[in-house]
Amino acid sequence: MHSEKAGAGYTDQLVFCLLLILCVSLALGTYIVRLNARIDQQRELSPVHLLECGNGRGAFIVYPHGRRSSSDNCYLIEEDE
């Protein structure tokens, strides 16, 4: 009788431990998703820094979904005469 109660106790502890791990994983995943969304929103609202290139111009790339990214390249502008 005693070994059956001990086995049931270990099973209950194992189930509780697995449920705890699952809940913590879900909570952490939700937190990370919300944090990434907040960072993306701040990134969209922040101004894009253009490089100072002397005679050339700095550039930024506009992706199809509207996000902008600065470029590390300077492009020379040739003026028409």
Residue frames as a rotation matrix with the C-alpha (Angstrom) as fourth column:
MET 1
0.563 0.826 0.000 0.00
0.826 -0.563 0.000 0.00
0.000 0.000 -1.000 0.00
HIS 2
0.448 -0.438 -0.780 2.74
0.237 -0.783 0.575 2.41
-0.862 -0.442 -0.247 0.93
SER 3
-0.620 -0.755 0.214 4.57
0.380 -0.050 0.924 2.04
-0.686 0.654 0.318 -2.42
GLU 4
-0.145 0.649 0.747 1.36
0.972 -0.046 0.229 2.84
0.183 0.759 -0.625 -4.37
LYS 5
0.807 0.435 -0.400 0.90
0.533 -0.828 0.175 6.10
-0.255 -0.355 -0.900 -2.46
ALA 6
0.046 -0.881 -0.470 4.55
0.124 -0.462 0.878 7.02
-0.991 -0.099 0.088 -3.03
GLY 7
-0.646 -0.249 0.722 4.20
0.695 0.199 0.691 6.29
-0.315 0.948 0.045 -6.76
ALA 8
0.339 0.850 0.402 1.07
0.915 -0.398 0.070 8.43
0.220 0.344 -0.913 -6.96
GLY 9
0.686 -0.151 -0.712 2.86
0.309 -0.826 0.472 11.25
-0.659 -0.543 -0.520 -5.13
TYR 10
-0.430 -0.902 -0.045 5.76
0.250 -0.167 0.954 11.16
-0.867 0.399 0.297 -7.60
THR 11
-0.409 0.374 0.833 3.32
0.911 0.103 0.400 11.16
0.064 0.922 -0.382 -10.53
ASP 12
0.698 0.699 -0.152 1.51
0.714 -0.696 0.076 14.18
-0.053 -0.161 -0.986 -9.10
GLN 13
0.338 -0.660 -0.671 4.81
0.129 -0.673 0.728 16.01
-0.932 -0.332 -0.142 -8.62
LEU 14
-0.642 -0.585 0.496 5.88
0.524 0.137 0.841 15.21
-0.560 0.800 0.218 -12.18
VAL 15
0.018 0.749 0.662 2.59
0.968 -0.178 0.175 16.45
0.249 0.638 -0.729 -13.65
PHE 16
0.800 0.262 -0.540 2.77
0.465 -0.839 0.281 19.61
-0.379 -0.476 -0.793 -11.52
CYS 17
-0.080 -0.934 -0.347 6.37
0.185 -0.357 0.916 20.24
-0.979 0.009 0.202 -12.62
LEU 18
-0.635 -0.116 0.764 5.49
0.749 0.149 0.645 19.78
-0.189 0.982 -0.008 -16.31
LEU 19
0.430 0.856 0.286 2.51
0.877 -0.472 0.092 22.13
0.214 0.212 -0.954 -16.00
LEU 20
0.625 -0.278 -0.729 4.68
0.283 -0.790 0.544 24.71
-0.727 -0.546 -0.415 -14.29
ILE 21
-0.507 -0.856 0.097 7.29
0.335 -0.093 0.937 24.51
-0.794 0.508 0.334 -17.06
LEU 22
-0.339 0.476 0.812 4.56
0.931 0.047 0.361 24.83
0.134 0.878 -0.459 -19.70
CYS 23
0.717 0.669 -0.196 3.03
0.696 -0.707 0.129 27.89
-0.052 -0.229 -0.972 -18.03
VAL 24
0.293 -0.698 -0.654 6.39
0.137 -0.646 0.751 29.62
-0.946 -0.309 -0.094 -17.62
SER 25
-0.650 -0.541 0.534 7.27
0.562 0.131 0.817 28.89
-0.512 0.831 0.219 -21.26
LEU 26
0.044 0.763 0.645 3.98
0.961 -0.208 0.182 30.33
0.273 0.612 -0.742 -22.51
ALA 27
0.805 0.245 -0.540 4.31
0.459 -0.835 0.304 33.43
-0.377 -0.492 -0.785 -20.34
LEU 28
-0.087 -0.928 -0.361 7.89
0.157 -0.371 0.915 34.04
-0.984 0.023 0.178 -21.49
GLY 29
-0.586 -0.063 0.808 6.91
0.788 0.189 0.586 33.52
-0.189 0.980 -0.061 -25.14
THR 30
0.484 0.840 0.246 4.06
0.858 -0.511 0.057 36.02
0.174 0.184 -0.967 -24.80
TYR 31
0.620 -0.329 -0.712 6.39
0.240 -0.785 0.571 38.55
-0.747 -0.525 -0.408 -23.17
ILE 32
-0.473 -0.873 0.122 8.96
0.343 -0.055 0.938 38.18
-0.811 0.485 0.326 -25.97
VAL 33
-0.275 0.454 0.847 6.32
0.953 0.014 0.302 38.61
0.126 0.891 -0.437 -28.69
ARG 34
0.782 0.609 -0.134 4.99
0.623 -0.768 0.149 41.79
-0.013 -0.200 -0.980 -27.06
LEU 35
0.316 -0.757 -0.572 8.50
0.165 -0.550 0.819 43.14
-0.934 -0.353 -0.049 -26.53
ASN 36
-0.619 -0.538 0.573 9.40
0.617 0.119 0.778 42.53
-0.486 0.835 0.258 -30.19
ALA 37
0.168 0.765 0.622 6.19
0.946 -0.302 0.115 44.27
0.276 0.569 -0.775 -31.30
ARG 38
0.842 0.116 -0.527 7.02
0.356 -0.853 0.381 47.29
-0.405 -0.508 -0.760 -29.13
ILE 39
-0.136 -0.968 -0.209 10.59
0.212 -0.235 0.949 47.43
-0.968 0.084 0.237 -30.47
ASP 40
-0.500 0.011 0.866 9.35
0.859 0.134 0.494 47.20
-0.111 0.991 -0.076 -34.07
GLN 41
0.594 0.781 0.194 6.87
0.788 -0.613 0.054 50.01
0.161 0.121 -0.979 -33.45
GLN 42
0.636 -0.430 -0.641 9.58
0.129 -0.759 0.638 52.24
-0.761 -0.488 -0.428 -31.95
ARG 43
-0.438 -0.839 0.324 11.88
0.449 0.109 0.887 51.43
-0.779 0.534 0.329 -34.86
GLU 44
-0.108 0.490 0.865 9.19
0.981 -0.091 0.173 52.48
0.163 0.867 -0.471 -37.36
LEU 45
0.850 0.520 -0.080 8.67
0.524 -0.824 0.214 55.78
0.046 -0.224 -0.974 -35.53
SER 46
0.303 -0.811 -0.500 12.36
0.343 -0.397 0.851 56.62
-0.889 -0.430 0.158 -35.20
PRO 47
0.763 -0.070 -0.642 13.95
-0.546 -0.602 -0.583 58.86
-0.346 0.795 -0.498 -37.83
VAL 48
0.766 -0.534 0.358 16.34
0.630 0.734 -0.253 57.30
-0.128 0.419 0.899 -40.32
HIS 49
0.402 -0.727 -0.556 19.86
-0.104 -0.640 0.761 58.73
-0.910 -0.248 -0.333 -40.11
LEU 50
0.968 -0.161 0.191 21.32
0.207 0.086 -0.975 59.66
0.141 0.983 0.116 -43.50
LEU 51
0.291 -0.946 -0.145 25.08
0.872 0.200 0.446 59.48
-0.393 -0.256 0.883 -43.87
GLU 52
0.717 -0.236 -0.656 27.18
-0.327 -0.945 -0.018 62.57
-0.615 0.227 -0.755 -44.48
CYS 53
0.490 -0.476 0.730 29.03
0.684 0.729 0.016 61.72
-0.540 0.491 0.684 -47.67
GLY 54
-0.499 -0.715 -0.489 30.52
0.216 -0.649 0.729 64.99
-0.839 0.258 0.479 -48.87
ASN 55
-0.740 0.171 -0.650 29.71
-0.640 -0.475 0.604 65.29
-0.205 0.863 0.461 -52.58
GLY 56
-0.769 0.469 -0.435 27.53
0.117 0.771 0.626 62.22
0.629 0.430 -0.648 -52.47
ARG 57
-0.064 0.818 0.571 24.33
-0.875 -0.322 0.363 61.51
0.480 -0.476 0.736 -50.66
GLY 58
-0.862 -0.054 0.504 23.45
-0.361 0.764 -0.534 59.02
-0.357 -0.643 -0.678 -47.97
ALA 59
-0.437 0.727 -0.530 20.64
-0.564 0.238 0.791 56.65
0.701 0.644 0.306 -48.78
PHE 60
-0.550 0.305 0.777 18.02
-0.587 0.521 -0.620 54.58
-0.594 -0.797 -0.108 -47.08
ILE 61
-0.928 0.230 -0.294 16.22
-0.050 0.704 0.708 51.49
0.370 0.672 -0.642 -48.29
VAL 62
-0.275 0.909 0.313 12.42
-0.920 -0.154 -0.360 51.25
-0.279 -0.387 0.879 -48.20
TYR 63
-0.965 -0.043 0.257 11.26
-0.012 0.992 0.122 47.65
-0.261 0.115 -0.959 -47.95
PRO 64
-0.679 0.734 0.015 7.92
0.125 0.095 0.988 46.52
0.723 0.673 -0.156 -49.48
HIS 65
0.080 0.751 -0.655 6.18
0.886 0.247 0.393 46.43
0.457 -0.612 -0.646 -46.09
GLY 66
0.744 0.315 0.589 7.21
0.193 -0.946 0.261 50.05
0.640 -0.081 -0.764 -45.41
ARG 67
0.775 -0.517 -0.363 10.15
0.417 -0.012 0.909 49.57
-0.475 -0.856 0.206 -43.06
ARG 68
0.836 -0.537 0.114 13.14
-0.272 -0.586 -0.764 51.81
0.477 0.608 -0.635 -43.71
SER 69
0.701 -0.703 -0.122 16.78
0.583 0.465 0.666 50.97
-0.411 -0.538 0.735 -43.17
SER 70
0.676 -0.525 -0.517 19.85
-0.570 -0.817 0.085 53.16
-0.467 0.237 -0.852 -43.56
SER 71
0.901 -0.430 0.061 22.56
0.346 0.625 -0.699 52.19
0.263 0.651 0.712 -46.00
ASP 72
0.496 -0.803 -0.330 26.28
0.333 -0.175 0.927 52.31
-0.802 -0.570 0.180 -45.30
ASN 73
-0.212 -0.569 0.795 27.06
0.952 0.062 0.298 53.25
-0.219 0.820 0.528 -48.92
CYS 74
-0.041 0.148 -0.988 27.47
-0.041 -0.988 -0.146 56.75
-0.998 0.035 0.046 -50.34
TYR 75
0.176 0.190 0.966 26.29
0.922 0.312 -0.229 57.40
-0.345 0.931 -0.120 -53.87
LEU 76
-0.764 -0.485 -0.425 27.67
0.283 -0.844 0.455 60.19
-0.580 0.228 0.782 -56.02
ILE 77
0.434 0.901 0.003 25.14
0.502 -0.239 -0.832 62.46
-0.748 0.362 -0.555 -57.69
GLU 78
-0.687 -0.609 0.395 26.02
0.657 -0.289 0.696 63.51
-0.310 0.739 0.599 -61.21
GLU 79
0.024 0.690 -0.724 24.45
0.087 -0.722 -0.686 66.80
-0.996 -0.047 -0.077 -62.13
ASP 80
0.257 0.150 0.955 23.21
0.944 0.174 -0.282 67.29
-0.208 0.973 -0.097 -65.69
GLU 81
-0.661 -0.570 -0.488 24.73
0.435 -0.821 0.370 70.25
-0.612 0.032 0.791 -67.49
